[in-house]
Amino acid sequence: MSGNTILIRKDYLDNIRSATIVLVVIYHVAYIFNSAGVISNISVKGIQAIDSICYFLYPWFMCLLFLLAGISTRYSLQTRSAKQFAQERVQKLIVPLLGGAFLLGWLNGWVTAHYVDMFGGHAVPGLCVVER
């Protein structure tokens, strides 16, 4: 890649990506209040009218996110080497993913344990220690 390649952001891709992320958030909020019998972390009676939001968004928003990721990757690889691209992906995606998965996963489990009897009356298991 030449050093004088100009990086031009595609505003329309950013706008589509932002709108899709907003729809993902709306979907997950609506999913909490579903009435289709899917158990969520919050014990509430579902609202049947909200199910239409889930039915409308679910079939296509992940496909759209994968399509946007592929298009963005193509444009990104036009201005970076494969090694630079891989390093940026690890730094921008893998590290926050792992940190968020452990932090938010633990937090979600903790909140769920307070509202739902997921361990049948027992406490949250501690660390497993193997004695030799």
N, C-alpha and C positions, 0 to 999 in steps of 0.2 A: 504494500500500500504506500502511496506517495505521501509525503509529509504535508503537502499543500491541499489535501482533500478537505473540502468544506463540509462540515456536518450541518445538515439542514433538517430541523425537526419537522415532522409531518403533523401539523396542528389537527387535522381531521382525525388522524389515528389517536392522538391524545384525547380528543373529545369523545370519540367512540369508546375508548378504554375507560375513561372517567364515568361515562353514562352507564356502561356495563357494570362497573364496580358498584355504583349506586344501586342498580337493579339487584345485584347479588346481596347487598345489605338488606334491601327491602324483602327479598325472598327469604332470607334467614330469619328476619323478624316475623314475617307471616308464617313461616314454618313452625315457630314456637306455638302459635295459636291455631294449628291445624285441627280439623275435626275428623280426619281420615283414620284415626286410631293409631297414629304414629306417636310413640311415647317420646316426650322431650324432657328436658331437665326441670321444667316448671309444671307443676300439677295444676293445670287450668282446663276448664271445659273449652273445647274448640269452638271457633266461630266459623260456621259453614261458608259465609260469604267471602271470608279471607282465603279459603281454599282455592278460589279461582285465580288469585295472584300466583300461588304456587303452580297450579296447572298450566298457566300461561307462560311463566318464566322458566320452569325447570327444563323443558325439552331443548332449549336452544342457547341459553346463556353460556354454558361451558364450551359448547362448540364455537361460539363467537370468541370467547377468551383464547382458545387454542388457535383460532384463525388469526387473531390479532398478534399473538405471540410469534407465530410463524412469519407474518409480514414484518414485524418489528425486528426479528432476528435477521431476516434477509437484508434489511436496510442497515442494520448494525454491522453486519459482516462486510459490507461494502466499504466501511471506514476503519475497520480494525482487523488485526490478524486473528486467527482462530485461538491462539494462545491468549491474547489480550481479552478476547471475548469470554473465554472460559474463566479467566481470573476475575473479570468483572461480575460474571454470573455467580461465582462462588461467594464473592464478597457481598454482593447486593441481594442475593436470594438465599443461598444455603445457610449462611451464618444466622440471619434473622429468622429463617424458618426453624432451625433447630432450637434457637433461644426461645422463640415464641411457642413452639410446640411443648417444650418442657415447662415453661412458666405458665402459659395459658391452660395447658392440659392439666396441670396440678391445680390451678385455681378453679377451673371448671369442675374437676372432681370434688374439690373441697365444698364448693357451693352446692353441687348436686347432693353430696352426702348430708348436708344440712336440711334439705327440703324433701328428699326422697330416701326411703329406707332401703338403700341399695345393698346393704350388707346384712339384712335380716336381723337388725337389732344389735349387731356387733360394731365395734369401733373400726375406724379406717385402719387397715393393716399397716404396721410399721415396716422397718427395713428387715429383710430376711438375713439372718446371720447363720452361717453354717459352721457348726463346731466340729472339730476333728479330734 
